[in-house]
């Protein structure tokens, strides 16, 4: 359940960040509202970066064998 919540938090943070960027790019916000949105965006970016760093650490732990990291090439293709 914790993994699902973390994934949902990441996905929600990313969606919120995208919405903020769209609002900022639209150019219709006042300076004060733009600064507030920018500040929120920085917080969301940090949250997303932390979630990605944690996921990377988990992957490294899963790939570790006999006390040594066994790097595996990443392939987006599904093995047949």
N, C-alpha and C positions, 0 to 999 in steps of 0.2 A: 504494500500500500504506500509506503514511503517513496518508493521509486516512481510510482504513478503520480503521486502528488508533486514530486520534484519535476517530472516531465511536464505536468500541466502548468506548474509555476513558470518554467522556462518558456513554454509555448505561449502562455498568457503574457509574460513580460515582453517577449519578442513581438507579439501582436500589438501590444500597447505602444511599444517603441515605434513600430511602423506607423501607427496612427498619429503619434506625435510628430514624426518626421513629415508626414503628409500635411498636417496642420501648419507646421512651420514653413514648408515649401509653398503652401497656398498663399502666404503673405498677407493674410487678412487679420492676423492677430496684432494687438497693440504691443508696444515694446515690453511692457510689464508682463503681459500674458506670454509673449515669446520667451522672455527670460525664465518664467516659471516652467514653461513647457521644456525648455532646454535643460533646466535643472532636473526635472523629472526624467528626462531622457538620459542624462548622465547616470542617474541612479539605476535606471533599468539596464543600461549598458553594463554597468558594473555587476549587477545581479546575473546577467546573461554570461558575462565573462567568467564569473565565479562558478556558475553551473557547468560551463564547458570545461574549465580547468579540473573540476571534480570528476567529470565524466572521463577526461583524459587519464587522470590518476587511476580510476577504476579499470580502464582498459589496460594500462601498464601492469597493474596488479594481476589481472587475469592472464596476461601474456608471460608473466614471470615464471621461470622454471628453474628449479635447483638453485635458487638464490641469484640467478642472473636473468637479465631482461633479454628475451628472445624477440627481437624486432621482426615483425611480419609485414610484408608489403601490403598496402591497402589497395583493394580492387573493388570498384563499385559494381562490377559484374558479379552476378550470382554464379557460384560453382555449379557445374552440370553434373 
